[in-house]
Amino acid sequence: MLYFVAFVVALGVLIAVHEWGHYRVAVACGVKVLRFSVGFGKTLFRYKPKKQRPGQDTEFVIGAFPLGGYVKMLDEREGPVPPEERHLAFNTQPLSSRTMIVAAGPIANLLLAVVLYACVNWWGVQEAKAVIATPVAGSMAERAGLRSGDFIEGVTFAGEDERKVRSFDELVWLLTKAAFVDKDVTVHVAGGRSAALPLGELHARGSDPQLAKTIGVVSPFTKAGIAEVLPGGAAERAGLKSGDKVLAIDGVRIADGVQLFDAIRASGRSGTAKTQSWTVERDGRTQDIAVTPVVEKDASGSFGRINARVGGGMPEMVRVQYGPIEGVTRAVERTWEMAAFSLRMLGKMVIGQASYKNLSGPITIAEYAGKTASLGLIQYITFLALISVSLGVLNLLPLPVLDGGHLMYYLWEAVTGRSISDTWMERLQRGGVAVLLLMMSIALFNDVTRLFG
């Protein structure tokens, strides 16, 4: 139920804001708005204010099918218009007014993202400190000399100034962004040490788990220990206890929780159980314990498991919070970066440099809406901001059925001095519908594949 409610609320808010942008600018430009609808299909709710703005007679509606909305304006192309109201029709407005009305929807979504990100920045959020766990074996980070426990204070993109890193999440975002825009970076470690990561050579095809593993920075630092021993498992049979600090396995020093987890899984890769010699610290004393993980299998192959929650508690947390001015500037910067990232991703998909698996549809959105809502209000607001950016960018694409397509028509009109012909309009609309349906089909296929794969 939480997932459904979170999904519906997210869609309702984002669609209402988008359509409000169209509506508000249309009213400001003197266009008569007949209907403001959130959702399509059967009307669930209808309201018409008795007192309206001069020249307006707007009906506000909520439809049964929530995946969209519309603002219906007086328009000679859609029906007869009384001569005395012709000056209120959308199609009779100057080019500048029509352009502003169409662009207002996507702009409203981008402005909403700025407001939401700013609220998060002002309120503050607890995030893992930018202290990294053991880099993935053979990864770029490992080759560059980064190691478990390194506190990353800043990142410098090639040709740019150093950016201060406030949290582990921000570090991952900066590294992912650098890989996607083909830029090398220098990572600055506390104590004066630096490490060069040639991320430009990766030519990243998307922000997926494999990219994170290639870079090598996947988890924040946690202590190597046993957080909880579950009954009936290999850990309990071996005599491990909650609170044990793991110092070494088979003589190899264990630096953090990630390395401990990997060592346990690696014990079962051969398909047969292999007993490990663990050196643990308990109550201030060191002792050796023989642990035999059980072997299990999944789609990736065989792996070891001890039926315990490993890692010595939560990573060190920091509160990331900004003042009134910096909170807004950071929000604008974040919105711009996310919009540019989305456009680059779409562009790379078109030319075949990025996988179409990066497209997501309503099932994935609903899943993440529910997950973020269950984590707390701040996480849900951050999710809404991200989806609002995506919706704004999507609607600015030059596809005839989207706002960006109409802006493309107006650009043609501005350059040639005449509007596009009805014949070409119909052809482009059909092509736009076909492209949009193809994108929706791919996104839905990816959703189903993720759900059952």
ZIBEL-V646363 format. One record per residue. SS is DSSP state (H for helix, E for strand, C for the rest). PHI is phi in radians with two decimals (NA if undefined). PSI is psi in degrees with one decimal (NA if undefined). Layout:
<<SS	PHI	PSI> <SS	PHI	PSI>>
This chain:
<<C	NA	-40.0> <H	-1.05	-43.0> <H	-1.06	-43.1> <H	-1.14	-47.2> <H	-1.11	-44.5> <H	-1.09	-38.6> <H	-1.16	-47.4> <H	-1.13	-43.1> <H	-1.08	-43.5> <H	-1.06	-49.5> <H	-1.08	-44.7> <H	-1.03	-46.4> <H	-1.12	-48.4> <H	-1.17	-41.2> <H	-1.22	-42.5> <H	-1.06	-42.2> <H	-1.15	-42.2> <H	-1.04	-51.0> <H	-1.20	-32.7> <H	-1.06	-36.3> <H	-1.03	-49.3> <H	-1.04	-48.3> <H	-1.07	-48.9> <H	-1.12	-41.5> <H	-1.27	-35.4> <H	-1.05	-45.7> <H	-1.09	-42.3> <H	-1.12	-29.8> <C	-1.54	1.6> <C	1.43	23.8> <C	-1.64	136.2> <C	-1.38	121.9> <E	-1.73	123.6> <E	-1.55	-38.4> <E	-2.60	138.7> <E	-2.07	110.7> <E	-2.13	131.7> <E	-1.87	109.7> <E	1.73	162.3> <E	-2.05	179.7> <E	1.37	-151.8> <E	-1.01	134.4> <E	-1.32	123.3> <E	-1.66	-28.9> <E	-2.60	136.6> <E	-2.39	135.9> <E	-2.55	130.9> <C	-2.22	110.5> <C	-1.06	140.9> <C	-1.25	-35.7> <C	-1.83	115.1> <C	-2.16	167.8> <C	-1.15	154.5> <C	-0.96	129.5> <C	1.48	-2.7> <C	-1.83	149.3> <C	-2.62	62.4> <C	-1.57	136.3> <E	-1.85	128.4> <E	-1.77	128.9> <E	-2.35	144.8> <E	-2.02	122.2> <E	-1.65	163.3> <E	-1.28	-29.4> <E	-1.75	109.3> <E	-1.42	-5.2> <E	-1.44	60.9> <E	2.55	-175.4> <E	-3.05	177.1> <E	-2.83	158.3> <E	-2.10	114.2> <E	-1.63	121.8> <E	-1.97	157.6> <C	-1.06	127.4> <C	-2.71	127.2> <C	-1.14	-21.6> <C	-1.36	-12.1> <C	-1.98	-0.5> <C	2.84	167.1> <C	-1.14	142.0> <C	-2.13	125.5> <C	-0.98	138.9> <H	-0.92	-36.4> <H	-1.26	-12.6> <H	-1.94	5.9> <H	-1.03	-33.1> <H	-1.22	-10.9> <H	-1.66	-6.5> <C	-1.32	145.0> <H	-1.08	-44.0> <H	-1.21	-14.7> <H	-1.63	-1.2> <C	-1.35	153.2> <C	-1.08	159.0> <H	-0.99	-39.6> <H	-1.10	-40.3> <H	-1.18	-44.5> <H	-1.08	-39.1> <H	-1.12	-44.1> <H	-1.13	-39.7> <H	-1.11	-44.6> <H	-1.20	-41.6> <H	-1.27	-18.4> <H	-1.13	-30.8> <H	-1.11	-58.8> <H	-1.04	-37.6> <H	-1.11	-37.9> <H	-1.07	-39.3> <H	-1.14	-39.8> <H	-1.20	-38.4> <H	-1.17	-37.2> <H	-1.06	-42.0> <H	-1.05	-42.4> <H	-1.05	-45.2> <H	-1.10	-44.2> <H	-1.16	-45.2> <H	-1.08	-38.7> <H	-1.11	-41.6> <H	-1.06	-42.6> <H	-1.10	-42.7> <H	-1.10	-40.2> <H	-1.23	-41.3> <H	-1.25	-39.9> <C	1.59	152.6> <E	-2.52	143.7> <E	-1.43	122.5> <E	-2.32	158.8> <E	-1.14	137.6> <C	-1.12	150.5> <C	-1.35	55.0> <E	-1.90	120.8> <E	-1.60	150.6> <C	-1.46	-179.2> <C	-0.96	123.3> <C	-1.07	153.6> <C	-1.03	136.1> <C	-1.00	129.8> <C	1.37	2.8> <C	-1.36	170.9> <H	-1.10	-39.0> <H	-1.14	-40.4> <H	-1.14	-43.5> <H	-1.14	-28.9> <C	-1.38	-7.8> <C	1.72	6.6> <C	-1.26	148.3> <C	-2.53	168.9> <C	-0.99	135.3> <C	1.57	-3.6> <C	-1.18	129.1> <E	-1.69	112.6> <E	-1.51	115.3> <E	-1.62	-26.6> <E	-2.84	164.1> <E	-2.36	133.6> <E	-2.02	118.5> <E	-1.32	146.7> <C	-0.96	125.0> <C	1.43	6.1> <C	-2.18	171.5> <C	-1.38	160.7> <E	-1.16	139.6> <E	-1.90	127.3> <E	-1.23	136.7> <C	-1.80	122.0> <C	-1.72	-18.3> <C	-2.74	168.1> <H	-1.14	-40.2> <H	-1.05	-40.6> <H	-1.17	-37.1> <H	-1.06	-47.5> <H	-1.08	-41.6> <H	-1.08	-44.8> <H	-1.13	-40.3> <H	-1.19	-40.3> <H	-1.12	-44.6> <H	-1.06	-44.2> <H	-1.06	-42.1> <H	-1.13	-36.9> <H	-1.31	-30.9> <C	-1.70	12.5> <C	1.03	48.8> <C	-2.11	135.3> <C	-1.31	153.3> <E	-2.35	158.5> <E	-2.02	125.4> <E	-1.71	128.5> <E	-1.79	118.7> <E	-1.71	141.5> <C	-0.96	138.2> <C	1.80	-2.0> <C	1.70	-2.4> <E	-1.48	148.2> <E	-2.29	156.5> <E	-2.43	130.0> <E	-1.60	127.0> <E	-2.02	108.4> <C	-1.35	66.1> <H	-1.18	-21.5> <H	-1.07	-25.5> <H	-1.40	-7.6> <H	-1.32	-30.4> <C	0.83	58.5> <C	-0.99	138.8> <C	-1.75	2.8> <C	2.82	165.8> <C	-1.65	82.6> <C	-2.10	169.7> <H	-1.00	-32.7> <H	-1.13	-36.4> <H	-1.10	-44.2> <H	-1.05	-40.6> <H	-1.18	-36.3> <H	-1.14	-42.4> <H	-1.18	-43.3> <C	1.85	-10.3> <C	-1.73	100.8> <C	-2.08	-23.1> <C	-2.54	149.0> <E	-1.30	160.6> <C	-1.21	132.1> <C	-2.32	153.8> <C	-1.20	150.2> <C	-1.43	104.0> <E	-2.86	178.5> <E	-1.82	112.1> <E	-1.39	-36.8> <E	-2.76	133.6> <E	-1.73	122.1> <C	-1.55	144.8> <C	-1.18	145.7> <C	1.39	9.9> <C	-1.90	-177.8> <H	-1.11	-34.8> <H	-1.12	-43.6> <H	-1.16	-42.0> <H	-1.11	-33.4> <H	-1.36	-16.1> <C	1.65	13.6> <C	-1.22	150.7> <C	-2.28	153.0> <C	-1.03	133.9> <C	1.71	-10.2> <C	-1.07	134.5> <E	-1.73	122.6> <E	-1.55	120.0> <E	-1.66	-38.0> <E	-2.76	156.6> <E	-2.29	121.9> <C	0.92	39.0> <C	1.43	-3.3> <E	-1.68	124.8> <E	-1.09	134.5> <C	-1.79	117.9> <C	-1.55	-30.4> <C	-2.78	179.4> <H	-1.12	-34.7> <H	-1.13	-44.4> <H	-1.13	-36.8> <H	-1.12	-46.5> <H	-1.04	-44.7> <H	-1.13	-37.7> <H	-1.14	-38.4> <H	-1.16	-47.0> <H	-1.11	-39.2> <H	-1.12	-24.0> <C	-1.15	-19.0> <C	-1.90	8.0> <C	-1.12	-27.3> <C	-1.32	-13.4> <C	1.67	-7.7> <C	-2.17	148.0> <C	-1.16	134.2> <C	-2.19	122.0> <E	-1.26	133.3> <E	-1.95	147.9> <E	-1.73	108.1> <E	-1.69	135.4> <E	-1.85	115.8> <E	-2.16	156.3> <E	-1.93	124.6> <E	-2.37	124.2> <C	0.96	37.1> <C	1.44	-0.8> <E	-2.04	147.5> <E	-1.72	139.3> <E	-2.62	155.2> <E	-1.75	136.4> <E	-2.32	131.5> <E	-1.48	123.0> <E	-2.14	128.1> <E	-2.03	97.6> <C	-1.12	150.7> <E	-1.48	154.2> <E	-1.76	128.3> <E	-2.22	168.5> <E	-2.28	147.8> <E	-2.47	-166.0> <C	-1.08	-26.0> <C	-1.53	-9.2> <E	2.20	-160.3> <E	-1.48	150.2> <E	-2.71	157.9> <E	-1.59	151.6> <E	-2.59	140.6> <C	-2.02	1.3> <C	1.06	53.7> <E	-2.61	155.1> <E	-1.61	112.4> <E	-1.68	161.2> <C	1.84	130.5> <C	-1.42	60.3> <C	1.55	-168.4> <C	-1.28	154.5> <C	-1.19	162.0> <C	-1.12	131.2> <E	-1.87	152.8> <E	-2.32	151.0> <E	-1.64	117.8> <E	-1.69	111.6> <C	-2.52	145.2> <C	-2.20	156.8> <C	-1.32	178.9> <H	-0.99	-48.1> <H	-1.33	-49.7> <H	-1.11	-32.2> <H	-1.06	-39.8> <H	-1.27	-46.0> <H	-1.09	-38.5> <H	-1.14	-37.1> <H	-1.15	-42.7> <H	-1.11	-44.1> <H	-1.07	-43.8> <H	-1.12	-43.2> <H	-1.09	-43.9> <H	-1.09	-44.8> <H	-1.12	-42.0> <H	-1.17	-39.1> <H	-1.14	-44.8> <H	-1.13	-39.6> <H	-1.08	-44.0> <H	-1.11	-43.1> <H	-1.14	-41.8> <H	-1.11	-40.9> <H	-1.06	-46.5> <H	-1.11	-41.6> <H	-1.08	-42.0> <H	-1.18	-31.6> <H	-1.13	-42.3> <H	-1.09	-40.8> <C	-1.63	6.1> <C	1.46	11.3> <C	-1.59	-6.1> <C	-2.37	149.1> <C	-1.34	142.5> <H	-1.23	-7.2> <H	-1.18	-13.8> <H	-1.32	-12.1> <C	-1.32	134.6> <C	-2.17	151.5> <C	-2.08	-162.4> <H	-1.10	-30.6> <H	-1.17	-45.5> <H	-1.15	-40.4> <H	-1.07	-44.1> <H	-1.09	-40.6> <H	-1.08	-47.5> <H	-1.26	-30.7> <H	-1.06	-46.2> <H	-1.16	-41.6> <H	-1.12	-46.1> <H	-1.20	-36.8> <H	-1.09	-36.8> <H	-1.23	-23.6> <H	-1.43	-24.8> <C	2.48	167.7> <H	-1.11	-42.5> <H	-1.07	-43.7> <H	-1.13	-38.0> <H	-1.19	-40.7> <H	-1.10	-41.3> <H	-1.08	-40.7> <H	-1.08	-44.3> <H	-1.05	-40.9> <H	-1.08	-44.3> <H	-1.09	-45.8> <H	-1.18	-33.9> <H	-1.12	-40.8> <H	-1.07	-46.3> <H	-1.06	-42.2> <H	-1.13	-41.0> <H	-1.10	-45.1> <H	-1.14	-45.3> <H	-1.00	-43.1> <H	-1.28	-14.4> <C	-1.57	-4.0> <C	-1.13	143.0> <C	-1.34	51.9> <C	-1.74	130.6> <C	-0.91	-30.5> <C	-1.47	-8.0> <C	-1.80	170.4> <H	-1.02	-38.2> <H	-1.07	-32.7> <H	-1.14	-42.4> <H	-1.13	-38.5> <H	-1.11	-33.1> <H	-1.13	-40.9> <H	-1.07	-42.1> <H	-1.22	-31.1> <H	-1.12	-43.0> <H	-1.03	-44.5> <H	-1.11	-39.6> <H	-1.16	-35.8> <H	-1.38	-42.8> <H	-1.66	-19.3> <C	1.47	5.4> <C	-2.47	150.8> <C	-1.34	160.5> <C	-1.20	144.9> <C	-1.22	156.9> <H	-1.07	-36.2> <H	-1.10	-48.8> <H	-1.19	-34.1> <H	-1.04	-45.1> <H	-1.14	-42.2> <H	-1.10	-45.7> <H	-1.16	-36.6> <H	-1.08	-43.2> <H	-1.09	-44.3> <H	-1.11	-40.7> <H	-1.11	-41.7> <H	-1.07	-42.2> <H	-1.09	-45.0> <H	-1.13	-42.9> <H	-1.14	-41.2> <H	-1.12	-37.6> <H	-1.12	-44.8> <H	-1.08	-42.1> <H	-1.14	-38.2> <H	-1.15	-43.2> <H	-1.11	-44.6> <H	-1.08	-42.4> <H	-1.18	-38.6> <H	-1.09	-43.0> <H	-1.09	-39.9> <H	-1.03	-48.8> <H	-1.15	-39.3> <H	-1.08	-44.0> <H	-1.13	-38.3> <H	-1.19	-41.2> <H	-1.88	-4.4> <C	-1.60	NA>>
